[in-house]
């Protein structure tokens, strides 16, 4: 779920294991966008704000899979949401090994 610009826009995505890619299941501007966002929050669905991504997703027809050009951006977002929902914390960067201890 992602809201956007001054005339608020929202796009809801759904991904199921049998899907080849996430699908656009709701989208709208203005009052409809507000209702989409409110419904998402009411059901505990994460709402992410990205004007650029919303703008691109608004071009996808309802019930259609996202285009391959958006796979990476949406996959990164879904992975981030998954980590948030499961309480994962980023792992601190390991300190570099001294030059003589580099793996071969």
KEDOLO-579401 format. One record per residue (C-alpha): x, y, z; residue in three letters. Coordinates in steps of 0.2 Angstrom, whole numbers, padded with zeros to 4 digits, always signed. Example, Ala and Ser with C-alpha at 12.3 -4.5 7.8 and 13.67 -1.06 7.14 Angstrom:
<sites>
+0062-0022+0039ala;+0068-0005+0036ser;
</sites>
This chain:
<sites>
+0000+0000+0000unk;+0008+0016-0005unk;+0001+0034-0004unk;+0008+0048-0014unk;+0007+0066-0020unk;-0003+0082-0015unk;-0018+0075-0023unk;-0015+0059-0013unk;-0014+0043-0023unk;-0014+0025-0016unk;-0010+0008-0024unk;-0013-0008-0015unk;-0003-0023-0020unk;-0006-0041-0017unk;+0006-0056-0018unk;+0002-0074-0016unk;+0013-0089-0018unk;+0005-0094-0034unk;+0007-0077-0042unk;+0021-0074-0054unk;+0022-0056-0047unk;+0012-0044-0036unk;-0004-0038-0043unk;-0012-0021-0042unk;-0029-0024-0032unk;-0034-0007-0028unk;-0029+0011-0034unk;-0036+0028-0033unk;-0034+0047-0030unk;-0041+0059-0018unk;-0055+0052-0007unk;-0054+0034-0014unk;-0035+0035-0010unk;-0039+0040+0008unk;-0052+0025+0009unk;-0039+0013+0003unk;-0026+0019+0015unk;-0039+0019+0029unk;-0044+0001+0025unk;-0026-0004+0025unk;-0022+0003+0042unk;-0038-0004+0049unk;-0033-0021+0044unk;-0015-0019+0050unk;-0007-0018+0032unk;+0009-0008+0031unk;+0007+0009+0022unk;+0023+0015+0013unk;+0025+0032+0005unk;+0034+0034-0011unk;+0028+0046-0024unk;+0039+0039-0038unk;+0033+0021-0035unk;+0015+0026-0033unk;+0016+0036-0050unk;+0023+0020-0059unk;+0010+0008-0051unk;-0004+0020-0055unk;-0001+0016-0073unk;-0004-0003-0070unk;-0022-0009-0073unk;-0032-0016-0059unk;-0029-0035-0056unk;-0014-0035-0067unk;+0004-0040-0062unk;+0017-0027-0060unk;+0028-0025-0075unk;+0045-0033-0074unk;+0054-0016-0074unk;+0046-0014-0056unk;+0051-0031-0049unk;+0067-0026-0040unk;+0059-0010-0032unk;+0044-0019-0026unk;+0054-0035-0021unk;+0065-0023-0010unk;+0050-0015-0002unk;+0041-0032+0001unk;+0057-0039+0009unk;+0059-0023+0020unk;+0041-0025+0026unk;+0043-0043+0029unk;+0058-0039+0040unk;+0048-0026+0049unk;+0034-0037+0052unk;+0045-0051+0059unk;+0055-0040+0070unk;+0072-0043+0061unk;+0085-0031+0065unk;+0099-0026+0053unk;+0115-0035+0057unk;+0130-0024+0062unk;+0143-0023+0049unk;+0158-0035+0053unk;+0174-0027+0057unk;+0186-0030+0042unk;+0199-0043+0044unk;+0217-0039+0045unk;+0225-0041+0028unk;+0234-0057+0033unk;+0218-0065+0039unk;+0209-0063+0023unk;+0200-0079+0017unk;+0207-0087+0001unk;
</sites>
